[in-house]
Amino acid sequence: MTRLLCLALLVLCLPTLADAADHTGVPKIRDANQVTIGNTRIRLAGSDAPGLDQMCLNASGERWNCGVAANDALVARAGDKSWTCQSQRTDRFGRIVAKCQADGEDIAQWLVKSGWALSYVRFSHIYDPEEKAAREAQVGLWTGAFVAPWEWRVRNKKAGTLGAIKPKPEMLPILFASASGATAPSPACRIKGNVNRAGVCIYHTPESRWYAKIKMRVSKGTRWFCSKEEAEAAGCRETRR
């Protein structure tokens, strides 16, 4: 009886032990928030960076695809290095939330300190000092004007702007728009999102029936997504046709 009880407890603990496992390898960087190592999707813990389609203003007050800039900075810093990611939990999108290091450097800490990400205070305050240093040094996103990534994803128009410059009123819409040009902002971001007549956000993959007919215009509320998970996190559902 005692042996059976021990075996049952061991089985129950297996998922927890798996979640705590390390994931090691050269990552495929999807954006400054998430990577893939092997078949495992990993979300960096403690930081939040703009997605590839988030728009900001640069130091001159001009439209700037800051999400791509953050992604490119991470690729340049550690894209060809081997990472070790220590799992903390699994999020609602099935991604492993993990602390990742490359050559002994904390990746999320570097992103926040360099101004390419914010301390994700909803979940942790571990990188608050790095964010304060980046803000004071006016580096990365802090050189211009931007909206916190978590506010941008839900288009919270009441959210204040951050950064070194105060945007002119006519420039504010850019900060809540996505990089919805005629072409995708990146080959990895080809999912189209649009709002139907009922006000519901629908997303379409390149294989969807209506994909080619959807014209991408910021004024119409369309936007590009980099994954189904990102589209669903923004409140969209997949087209039924």
N, C-alpha and C positions, 0 to 999 in steps of 0.2 A: 504493500500500500504506500509506504514511504517512497519507494523507488518510483512508482507511478506518479506520485505527486511531484517529485523533483523533475521528472521528464516533462510533465505538463507545464510547470513553471518555466522550464528551459525553452519550450516551444513558444510560450507567450513572450518571452524576452527576445526572441530572434529578430523581430522587426526593429526593436530598439537598438540591438547590436548592429544591425545592418545600417540603420540611419547614422550610427556613430562612426561608420567606416570612413577611411580616407579614400579620396579619388585623386589619382596622380596621372599626369600626362600633359602633353602640349595641347592647349585648348583651342577650340574653334570659337572665336569671340563673336558673339551675336550683337552685342552692344556693350556699353560701359556698365551694364547691370548684370548681364548674364552671359554664360559661356556653356559650351558642351565639351565634356571630356569623354571620349568613347561614345557610348549611347546615353550618358547621364547628363541631364540638363541641370545646370547649377546657377543659382541666384546668389550674388554676393551679399553676405550678411552685414548689416550695420550701416550701409550706404545706399543712396538712391541717386541715380544719374539720369539725365534726359535720354529718352529713346531716340532712335535714329531719325524719327520724323519730327522731333520737337524743334520749334523755332525760338530764337532769342534775338537780341540786338547786340551788335558788337560795340566796341568803345566809341565808334563814330555814330552810333544810333542807327546803323543800317541792319537790314534783315540778315540773319546769320543762322545757318543750320548747325546749331551748337551740339545737337545729338550726334551728328556725324563727326564733329570735331572731337568730342569726348571719346567716341569709339576709336578714332584714328590715334589719339594720344595713348590710349591703352594698348592698342596694337603695337605702336612704336616702342612702348616701354617694356612690354612683357609678352607680346604675341608669339614669339618664337621660343619662349622659355618653357621649361617643364614646371607645371603648377602642382602643388599639393593642397587639396581642399578638404578641410575637416568638417564633416556634416554636423549641423545643429538640429535641423528639423526638416520636414517636408511641407511646402506651402500648398495652397488650395489648387494650384495649377499643376501639381505633381513634380515641381522642381525641388531639388535639394538646396536648402539654404545653408551656405557654408562660409567659413572663414578660409580664404585662399592665400597662399604664399608662393612666391617665386624667388629663388635665390635668397631666401630668408626675409624677403620684403613682404609686408602685409599689403595686398593689392588694393583692398578697399580703403585702407588708411592712406595709401599713396594717392588714390583718386580724390579723396576729400581734401587732403593737404595741398594737392595741385590745383584745386578748384574745379575739377571736372565732375564732382559729385557732392552731395550734401550728406550730413549726418542724418540717418533715417530715424528721427526722434520718436516716431510712432512705435518703434520696436527696440531702440537702443540709443544711449547717449555716449557710447564708447568713443565716437569720433568727434564729439563736440569741440575739443581743443583744436583739432586739425581744421575744422570748419572756421573757427574764429580766426586762426592764423591766415587761412586763404582769403577770407573776407577782408582782413586788414591789409594784406599784401596785394589785393585786387588782381588775383591771378585766375586763369581759366574762365569759367562762367562769370566770375565776379568782375571782369573787366568791363562788361556791358550791363545789360538788363535782362532779367529772366524771371520766370515763375517757377516755384518749387516743383519738381517733377511730379510729385503726388497730387498737387493741385492742378497741374496741367492735364494729367490723364483724365480727370473728371470734369475738366473745363470749369473750374470754380472761378467765375468772373469776379467774385468778391475778394479773392486772394490778392494780397499786396505783391508788388514786384520787388525783386532783390537785385543787387548789383551796384556798380559804381555810378551809373548814370540814372537820371530820372527821365523816363521816356515821355515824349510828347503825347498828348491825348490821341492824336490820329495814328500813333504807332502802336497803341495798346492792342488792337485786334491781331496784330502779327504775333504777339506773345501767346495768344490762345489758338492760333492757327497751326496746322500741320504742314509738313512739306508736301503739299498736294499739288505739285506741278504736273505737267502733262506726262512726265515719266516718273517712275518710282525713284525716291531719293537714294536707293541702294538696290542692287540685284536681290538682296535678302529681304527686301520690304515691298513685296508685290501684291499683297492682299489689299483690296479696295474696300473702303467703308463708305456707305452713304446713308442718308436719312430718308425714309419713305414718307408718303403723304400722311401717315398716321403718327409721324414723329418718332418712329422706331429706327434705331441704328442697325443696319444690316451689313454684314461683311461677305465678300465674294472672293474666293480663291481664283487663280487663273483658269481653273478647270470649270468654273461655274458658268451656267448658261448665259447670264446677262453681263458677264465680266467685261467684254469688249465694248458694250454699249454704254457703260458708265463713264461719264466724262469727269475728270478730276478738276474741280474748281474749289478753291478755299471759300469763296463767297457762297457756295451751295452746301457747305458743311461736310464735304467729302474729305477723306483722309486716307493715307496709306498706313498699313499695319505690317509689322514684321513677323507676326505669328498669330495663330488663332487665339492663343492664350492672351496676347496683348489686346486683341480686338474684344474678347469677352470681358477682360478686365475693365475696358472702357465702356462697357454696357451694351455692346453689340451682340447680335446673334447671327448665326450662319444662315445664308439664304436657303430656302426650302426647295429651290429650283436651280 
